[in-house]
Amino acid sequence: MRKFNKEKFLKTDFGSELESTVRALDFYLSEKSKISQWKEPEKYRARQKDIDKLFAQWEVYKLAVKQFYGVEYSFTRTDEYCGCCTEDESDWLFKVDRELA
């Protein structure tokens, strides 16, 4: 396995696209939560389709990082933050803190 330099990795096209995908997932999940599936079913389904596509992309990134660097990251999000970390949150690829209003 290669040594995993997270900072350098996130500056690559692959790393920056991984981060963009995770940020988009977080955004679309937040947006979907504001849509009523009963009042706006088409908009709700469209947002879910976007989310499904992003999760599929995330799975590819996740597998590639595990294959090449031996680290398995998970997508995580809470009210306080989102990002990619190991299951026990001891190692973060990146973390985005939310600005709570």
GROMACS elastic network, one bead per residue, 0.5 to 0.9 nm:
[ bonds ]
;  ai    aj funct       b0    kb
    1     4     6  0.85441   500
    1    67     6  0.85283   500
    1    68     6  0.64495   500
    1    69     6  0.55795   500
    1    70     6  0.64810   500
    2    68     6  0.69450   500
    2    69     6  0.56933   500
    2    70     6  0.82902   500
    3    69     6  0.68485   500
    4     7     6  0.89404   500
    4     8     6  0.85990   500
    4     9     6  0.76372   500
    4    68     6  0.88763   500
    4    69     6  0.59056   500
    4    70     6  0.86490   500
    4    71     6  0.85604   500
    5     8     6  0.55354   500
    5     9     6  0.60722   500
    5    10     6  0.87210   500
    6    10     6  0.60679   500
    6    11     6  0.86776   500
    6    15     6  0.87207   500
    6    93     6  0.62481   500
    6    94     6  0.83895   500
    7    10     6  0.53516   500
    7    11     6  0.65856   500
    7    93     6  0.85351   500
    8    11     6  0.52208   500
    8    12     6  0.67370   500
    8    15     6  0.84827   500
    9    12     6  0.53705   500
    9    13     6  0.84944   500
    9    14     6  0.76812   500
    9    15     6  0.53267   500
    9    16     6  0.80179   500
   10    13     6  0.77747   500
   10    14     6  0.75085   500
   10    16     6  0.51905   500
   10    17     6  0.84863   500
   10    18     6  0.80622   500
   10    19     6  0.73929   500
   10    93     6  0.83930   500
   10    94     6  0.86724   500
   11    14     6  0.81640   500
   11    15     6  0.61179   500
   11    16     6  0.59089   500
   12    15     6  0.50950   500
   12    16     6  0.59867   500
   12    17     6  0.83905   500
   13    16     6  0.52478   500
   13    17     6  0.60453   500
   13    18     6  0.85212   500
   14    17     6  0.52203   500
   14    18     6  0.61506   500
   14    19     6  0.87208   500
   14    61     6  0.81249   500
   15    18     6  0.50083   500
   15    19     6  0.62590   500
   15    20     6  0.85884   500
   15    61     6  0.85528   500
   16    19     6  0.50825   500
   16    20     6  0.61001   500
   16    21     6  0.85622   500
   17    21     6  0.60207   500
   17    22     6  0.85977   500
   17    61     6  0.89195   500
   18    21     6  0.51245   500
   18    22     6  0.63531   500
   18    23     6  0.87107   500
   18    57     6  0.82861   500
   18    58     6  0.69547   500
   18    61     6  0.62424   500
   18    62     6  0.86336   500
   19    22     6  0.51588   500
   19    23     6  0.61773   500
   19    24     6  0.85337   500
   19    83     6  0.80828   500
   19    84     6  0.84871   500
   19    94     6  0.79532   500
   20    23     6  0.50897   500
   20    24     6  0.60100   500
   20    25     6  0.84933   500
   21    24     6  0.50493   500
   21    25     6  0.60767   500
   21    26     6  0.86354   500
   21    54     6  0.62882   500
   21    55     6  0.83518   500
   21    57     6  0.73440   500
   21    58     6  0.67013   500
   22    25     6  0.50109   500
   22    26     6  0.62741   500
   22    27     6  0.86392   500
   22    54     6  0.78881   500
   22    55     6  0.85673   500
   22    58     6  0.71384   500
   22    75     6  0.70982   500
   22    76     6  0.89741   500
   22    82     6  0.81335   500
   22    83     6  0.66923   500
   22    84     6  0.77806   500
   23    26     6  0.51415   500
   23    27     6  0.62057   500
   23    28     6  0.86946   500
   23    82     6  0.77964   500
   23    83     6  0.76117   500
   23    96     6  0.84641   500
   24    28     6  0.60148   500
   24    29     6  0.83760   500
   24    51     6  0.85121   500
   24    54     6  0.75832   500
   25    28     6  0.52735   500
   25    29     6  0.59957   500
   25    30     6  0.84919   500
   25    50     6  0.85168   500
   25    51     6  0.61897   500
   25    54     6  0.61486   500
   25    55     6  0.73057   500
   25    58     6  0.89028   500
   26    29     6  0.52558   500
   26    30     6  0.62352   500
   26    31     6  0.86614   500
   26    76     6  0.89041   500
   26    77     6  0.71560   500
   26    82     6  0.69627   500
   26    83     6  0.86078   500
   27    30     6  0.51873   500
   27    31     6  0.61662   500
   27    32     6  0.86171   500
   28    32     6  0.59112   500
   28    33     6  0.84935   500
   28    47     6  0.68300   500
   28    48     6  0.83394   500
   28    50     6  0.75336   500
   28    51     6  0.64377   500
   29    32     6  0.51230   500
   29    33     6  0.63398   500
   29    47     6  0.82454   500
   29    48     6  0.83629   500
   29    51     6  0.70084   500
   30    33     6  0.52772   500
   30    34     6  0.69639   500
   31    34     6  0.53795   500
   31    35     6  0.70006   500
   31    47     6  0.79838   500
   32    35     6  0.52827   500
   32    36     6  0.82103   500
   32    37     6  0.89389   500
   32    43     6  0.87452   500
   32    44     6  0.65163   500
   32    47     6  0.61136   500
   32    48     6  0.73166   500
   32    51     6  0.89335   500
   33    36     6  0.77567   500
   35    38     6  0.87125   500
   35    39     6  0.79810   500
   35    40     6  0.67330   500
   35    41     6  0.85273   500
   35    43     6  0.75275   500
   35    44     6  0.61021   500
   35    47     6  0.89791   500
   36    39     6  0.52558   500
   36    40     6  0.56377   500
   36    41     6  0.71520   500
   36    43     6  0.87391   500
   36    44     6  0.68992   500
   37    40     6  0.54424   500
   37    42     6  0.79804   500
   37    43     6  0.79137   500
   37    44     6  0.53341   500
   37    45     6  0.77058   500
   38    41     6  0.55543   500
   38    44     6  0.85746   500
   39    44     6  0.89958   500
   40    43     6  0.54733   500
   40    44     6  0.60672   500
   40    45     6  0.86685   500
   41    45     6  0.60336   500
   41    46     6  0.84943   500
   42    45     6  0.51676   500
   42    46     6  0.61062   500
   42    47     6  0.85967   500
   43    46     6  0.50833   500
   43    47     6  0.61758   500
   43    48     6  0.86079   500
   44    47     6  0.52077   500
   44    48     6  0.62184   500
   44    49     6  0.86678   500
   45    49     6  0.61222   500
   45    50     6  0.86871   500
   46    49     6  0.50343   500
   46    50     6  0.63741   500
   46    51     6  0.87214   500
   47    50     6  0.50751   500
   47    51     6  0.62747   500
   47    52     6  0.86730   500
   48    52     6  0.60705   500
   48    53     6  0.85805   500
   49    52     6  0.50734   500
   49    53     6  0.62427   500
   49    54     6  0.86660   500
   50    53     6  0.52072   500
   50    54     6  0.62711   500
   50    55     6  0.87078   500
   51    54     6  0.50689   500
   51    55     6  0.61219   500
   51    56     6  0.85939   500
   52    55     6  0.51438   500
   52    56     6  0.62508   500
   52    57     6  0.87310   500
   53    56     6  0.51241   500
   53    57     6  0.63457   500
   53    58     6  0.86716   500
   54    57     6  0.50049   500
   54    58     6  0.60857   500
   54    59     6  0.86608   500
   55    59     6  0.62418   500
   55    60     6  0.88443   500
   56    59     6  0.51945   500
   56    60     6  0.66870   500
   56    61     6  0.89946   500
   57    60     6  0.52661   500
   57    61     6  0.64844   500
   57    62     6  0.86836   500
   58    61     6  0.50952   500
   58    62     6  0.60077   500
   58    63     6  0.85798   500
   58    75     6  0.81289   500
   59    63     6  0.61208   500
   59    64     6  0.85740   500
   60    63     6  0.52193   500
   60    64     6  0.61819   500
   60    65     6  0.87024   500
   61    64     6  0.51574   500
   61    65     6  0.62214   500
   61    66     6  0.86019   500
   62    65     6  0.53510   500
   62    66     6  0.62635   500
   62    67     6  0.86364   500
   62    71     6  0.87998   500
   62    72     6  0.67273   500
   62    73     6  0.63604   500
   62    74     6  0.74900   500
   62    75     6  0.89764   500
   63    66     6  0.51013   500
   63    67     6  0.60132   500
   63    68     6  0.86089   500
   63    72     6  0.77310   500
   64    67     6  0.50005   500
   64    68     6  0.60515   500
   64    69     6  0.81085   500
   65    68     6  0.53617   500
   65    69     6  0.54613   500
   65    70     6  0.68015   500
   65    71     6  0.64041   500
   65    72     6  0.70139   500
   65    73     6  0.80080   500
   66    69     6  0.54538   500
   66    72     6  0.51261   500
   66    73     6  0.77974   500
   67    70     6  0.57461   500
   67    71     6  0.79601   500
   67    72     6  0.88661   500
   68    71     6  0.83468   500
   69    72     6  0.86514   500
   71    86     6  0.77682   500
   72    85     6  0.80842   500
   72    86     6  0.61531   500
   72    87     6  0.80408   500
   73    84     6  0.57621   500
   73    87     6  0.69178   500
   73    91     6  0.84579   500
   73    92     6  0.79430   500
   73    93     6  0.75177   500
   74    83     6  0.82093   500
   74    84     6  0.53540   500
   74    85     6  0.54193   500
   74    86     6  0.58704   500
   74    87     6  0.63047   500
   75    82     6  0.75794   500
   75    83     6  0.59145   500
   75    85     6  0.68210   500
   75    86     6  0.88014   500
   76    81     6  0.80949   500
   76    82     6  0.54339   500
   76    83     6  0.54898   500
   76    84     6  0.60174   500
   76    85     6  0.71811   500
   77    80     6  0.77583   500
   77    81     6  0.56798   500
   77    83     6  0.64810   500
   77    84     6  0.87346   500
   78    81     6  0.53248   500
   78    82     6  0.61943   500
   79    82     6  0.82058   500
   79    98     6  0.73648   500
   79   100     6  0.82376   500
   80    96     6  0.86499   500
   80    97     6  0.59916   500
   80    98     6  0.52852   500
   80    99     6  0.77430   500
   80   100     6  0.73112   500
   81    95     6  0.67511   500
   81    96     6  0.54026   500
   81    98     6  0.52032   500
   81    99     6  0.87924   500
   82    94     6  0.85990   500
   82    95     6  0.58583   500
   82    96     6  0.53146   500
   82    97     6  0.67236   500
   82    98     6  0.78069   500
   83    92     6  0.77113   500
   83    93     6  0.75537   500
   83    94     6  0.55698   500
   83    96     6  0.58693   500
   83    97     6  0.86632   500
   84    89     6  0.87219   500
   84    91     6  0.87081   500
   84    92     6  0.58982   500
   84    93     6  0.54182   500
   84    94     6  0.56639   500
   84    95     6  0.65307   500
   85    88     6  0.77972   500
   85    89     6  0.53746   500
   85    90     6  0.73210   500
   85    91     6  0.55360   500
   85    93     6  0.57182   500
   85    94     6  0.71811   500
   85    95     6  0.79511   500
   86    89     6  0.50369   500
   86    90     6  0.63161   500
   86    91     6  0.54860   500
   86    92     6  0.65537   500
   86    93     6  0.83314   500
   87    90     6  0.78055   500
   87    91     6  0.85782   500
   88    91     6  0.78591   500
   89    92     6  0.66020   500
   91    94     6  0.89111   500
   92    95     6  0.66233   500
   97   100     6  0.89783   500
